Amino acid sequence: MERPRKVLLVGSGAIKIAEAAEFDYSGSQALKALREEGIETVLVNPNVATVQTGYEMADKIYMLPVSADSVEKVVERERPDAIMIGFGGQSALNVGVDLSSNGSLERCGVRLLGTPIRGIEKALSREKFKEEMERIGIDTPPSMVANSKEEAISHAAELDYPIILRVSFNLGGRGSIIANSPEELEAGLDKAFAQSRTGEILMEKHLKGWKEIEYEVVRDSYGNCVVTACIENLDPMGVHTGESVAVTPAQTLDNHEYQLMRSTAIRVAEAIELVGECNVQFALDPKSYKFYVIETNPRMSRSSALASKATGYPLAYVSAKLALGYKIYDVKNTVSKATTACFEPSLDYITIKMPRWDLDKFEGVNESLGTEMKSIGEVMGIGRSFEEAMQKAARMLEIGEPGIVGGYIYNSEMSLEAAEEALKKRRPYWFLYAAKAFKEGGTVEHLNKITGVAPFFLEKIKDLVSFYERIDKNGMDRKDEETARKLGFSGKQLGRKVQAPFVKQMDTLAGEWPAKANYLYMTQNASEDDLTGEEAKNGLLVLGAGCFRIGTSVEFDWSAISLVRSAGKTYDVTLANCNPETVSTDWDVVDRLYFEELNSESIINICMKSGIRKVALFAAGQTGNNIAMELESSGVEIFGSGARKIESAENRESFSRLCERLEIKQPEWANAGSAIEAKRFADSYGFPILVRPSFVLSGSAMKIAWNIDELTNYIEKAARISGKHPVVVSRYIDDAIEADLDCAADSNSIIGVAMEHVEEAGVHSGDATLLYPAENLPKEKMKEAALRLVGEMGIRGPFNIQFVIDRNEPLVIELNMRASRSMPFASKSTGINLIKYAFDGIEGRYGWSGFNEPKGRAHSVKSAQFSWSQLRGAYPSLGPEMRSTGEVASFGKNANDALLKSWLSVAPNRLPRSKILIYGSSDTAALKRAAEKLRGFDLCTLEGASVDNLHSISLDEAVHMLKGGKIDLVVTNGNMMEKDYAIRRTAADINLPMILNGRLADRVLGAFSEKKLTYLELSEYLAGYE
Amino acid sequence: MIICRRLGFLPTRMHIASYVVDMKDEAWLYLEDGTSVKGSSFGSRTKRGGEIVFTTAMNGYPESLTDPSYKGQILVITHPLVGNYGIPKSIADKGILENFESEGIKAEGLVVSEVTVGSKWNSNTSLGRWMEDSDVPGISGVDTRALTKKIRERGVMNGIISPREYNAAEDLKEDYGGINFVEKVSVKEPVVYEGGGRGRVVVVDLGIKHGILNEVRRRGYDIVRVPYDSNAEKIMSYEPSGILYSNGPGNPNLLSEQVIELKKLMEHNVPILGICLGQQLVTLALGGRVRKMAFGHRAVNKAVVNHIDGRAYITTHNHGYASYAEDLPDGVERWFSSPDDGVVEGVRCNNIITTQFHPESRPGANDTGFVFDAFARMIKNGKA
């Protein structure tokens, strides 16, 4: 095959539930594979926080919506000779299908690399897939296609309940609903039809309690196939695979069924003419050898990222090479460096993936796990026993649990019935309830019945509980301690210091051949280290941010990678992280990678084992700052601002006192250890009042109290989260502008970027729309405050200050002595890298004094991506608690150009064609301004929350019109859940764009009239658009 | 921490222990290089010696343990959990086993990190109980990765599993390389399996896996399974339409008489299929060389590339001896080889085909059944 000269790669856009950083990882690997070949790469991806949207990865970067329309514009402009659509999730695949079917690719002479469109279409349309499977004699679950409600109801009678409803072209199982009865079916049909791109839904017999197994198949264009991983979900069919605890390699399959399904997976790959990688999902009867093929994804996916990290086999890299026409055995095994990529990894360890949910941040959300994905992040625990991998993973989640046993739920007053009820309802983190149930006398047989988890795994959890109960009662002798270590108990969990674990390589070959693998983990089930403890010369350990959660996402991975790149020139860099989705857990990017827990015990062990004395925490977000003190007191040197400095910024009280001393303005505040103190404050300043605990990220438990009851309630909650750290209350400044100042310092001088929020203070900064350059900020005063703080605190490295602007006076809200969420945006908007400057500032002195503000010429806007539609039941609204799951940015010739493209880059936003519903709570002035800017749109408003001079409709009418597709956009503000829950929820369920803030509405609706949007390459904007 | 003793003078860092306190559950693994490992006993509490070898297969332990090629060997499984789905009842179809490779455990012992009590719908007994009933010892709580690396570096060496701590130095001197294990696993008398009457394949049993018998009969042939030391005349007396030389344990260079008989058979122009040890005998009979490898192939995840069409396949390997391209005599064509180290994984010559890998897999991928089809085609057409 002729090698292309220039390839366009489509990214996945913003992080949303079911499309996360795994696509940054796979896209980055693909770009690397192309660059190695000397092929010029063009990337379309508006996700500003990613690693791939940097010139270290791609030659040309277009920060535009991942839509057929904008990709087509780039194709026309760049004239690449080929395109890759398999590395940007379902979003990129859909774009590729659209561009192929509308003839654009052919017209522009662009070749599609990888799996051909006809193969992709066979995989994506459930009907075509089923037909194809039938043709080649592979069983799929009994199912029927319905094109209307009536048809669906008659099919249901034939299939018999329970039935699962699926939507073609779906993502994260969206629109998949289980109906146990005709009533439930009827309720689910509207939503399923609304979300179907093709207008059809698939009805399947629901395989309750069957095992869910996933294979990862790699195939080259010559038909050579390898199956690189088999992932076994602990949760049975019916729980979305993204919501499942999953073990790799599969643990309960015998050779016969393993090979039968493996061979079938290969036949599926052949049927879709796969070139590259796909996953194939199976349902396996736990009581026979019967199995069905459920589906295949002909692209890199979440599971392929997981499989890559679990096995060490770089699926995306290999796929990209195969798409260029290589044979599998012509690609090297980059882990072993001795063998080829034509093999199937053998693991001499066990990995367990656990999802993380943040459902408690969402009002009204349905907390039962099902066929739709709701989890926000994941971790992977690695060990040489099942228990060890499980307990490590549970700790990696950072949900406050010390392992599977002995934590908050385990020691609670919960009864056996309550624990079993939680299991029946499929509450998140079922393994904690399972342990609790065993502690309270539950049986494996019964738990298997209510959870569908295989007895083998339940027995393991039960044994763990029995062991823990015994040592809890009788204490431990030396033998018990050793057993405890092997079962994955941490020193903290046991309340004593335990012997450090051993370091093992993950080499893909289970030790069969010598390998130079730098991919490492630690285990207590061993007797020797793979790597002899040679002192790392000039070693630096960089911490990644661990599990993604609301507020901690790919932007911290960008920071970690930026730091690794800067430090790599001076230091021997080791990285520790436990998130399988990320670029930073690609062993290829660092000298040494520990896939490990990020708590102080584990980090100290890594330092000890590899002779590292310096640890960089700031790219790990709050996870890093929270362990600074413990690390420093055990003799580890913190790279950059030390633990005491971090503490002085994190501790809200001491920081506020510092500001007072430096005469830096801040909102009136008081220490509020108790409700009485808070009340006293309220008496002086009135409501609303902001309640803020210390040492938390993303506004966890940060609340605005509007009355005394809320205040008391929030103070109590904050005190619990904050622990021994102080809680501070401060005056909430209504309707003020908020600003972020992202900086790096050398303890004296600063380089920094100011960004203005579109939404008023009170909307969490992570959910806010950010403008660069700032339009209305008293920047000189902000810089002055920053310089004073840096001088006083001696900050070295990255930090961020949040301001609220009160009558042109910047008031400091907080200072975060670490990388911030907005740093990739600040950096890319100005064409610099703040983390690189942070590194330089730690290592030496800047060549300037004072505040260096890089002169950016571009206009750029960052928008937040929400995942309302996936979070079934959740009430969409903005507030001081962060709720967005990702972000995008676009650049423009002016603010409106950038803003509109940025807004359009967020799913499901699109320009309205017909009616807009616009209504609001008490203050509708901004909405009114917005409405007045719109010409040529049909507007209506809501009775009882109306915007003046518009036609009013009732709530029922509004919901009816939404469901009937008569409304294109919902614009509102505030929080009036009791009044408009049905509207916002319906809009979310049918995937309709919503604007939930008045000021944002004013800006976005104003930008709708922008006549000419620009579609330029990033560097062109940065150079100044003429 | 339990301190372990090395029989020589160097201290070893190999330290292993088990979850269980009871002294009578202890077991020791002694290796020829002086390593001693303390672990937990499972299966039978007997003392047993053999060459220590490993497999990186992640499941399929019932098949591996009953594979006659492991006769005389102690098997180390690198995947840490073994036993998860128990042991099924053996199922036979007219004398050929469907889910085991022979009638009982052939390995001398088993070394694992953790032995589990499995559960599965078709599980009949646990791995530990099965080994106990079969009088085969096991040791768990072992850092199997550390052990594998040692075996990999040292090559095959002797090992002993013992229920008691003792000085194993004398026992470890046993020369397993000189023992004819083929004799121990081959049938003593010919056994006939009725097939579809399409023809008769004589299988020379060097320690055959039932997976191979199954593949041959599935293609419609009657089988006569003959003892390994049957001479050419005896074999030809069955009027075979094809002859199969099976896999088996041990050193091919000990089987010089079989090589001579094989040479005689080749003159009769009957299609021949050699598998694993069978390939090695064929290579020797054709005048080639077979060498001991630096790193043996002990896995079910390995690729072979077909030299004729460039296609690659994932295959099951279990061999410590092999030939390289330069070991093959003129006129013998390389059919398959390993892209990793160039080992000859299959040869063709007139109406003889062989594979070094196991086309019947068990355990392993079912991707290479076409080797048996090729054999069947040769039988039908009289040539490859």
Interface residues (C-beta under 8 A of the other chain):
Chain A: Y222 G223 N224 C225 V226 V227 P249 A250 Q251 T252 L253 D254 N255 H256 Y258 Q259 L260 R262 S263 I266 P286 K287 S288 K327 I328 Y329 A338 T339 T340 C342 F343 E344 P345 S346 L347 D348 Y349 I350 R384 S385 F386 A454 P455 F456 E459 K479 E482 T483 K486 Q499 F502 K504 L509 A510 G511 E512 W513 P514 N525 A526 S527 E528 D530
Chain B: M1 R13 M14 H15 I16 A17 Y19 V21 V37 F54 T56 A57 M58 N59 G60 P62 E63 T78 H79 P80 L81 N84 Y85 P88 N99 S113 E114 T116 V117 G118 S119 K120 W121 D143 T144 R145 A146 T148 K149 R152 F295 R298 A299 V300 N301 K302 A303 V305 G310 R311 A312 Y313 I314 P339 D340 S361 R362 P363 G364 A365 N366 D367
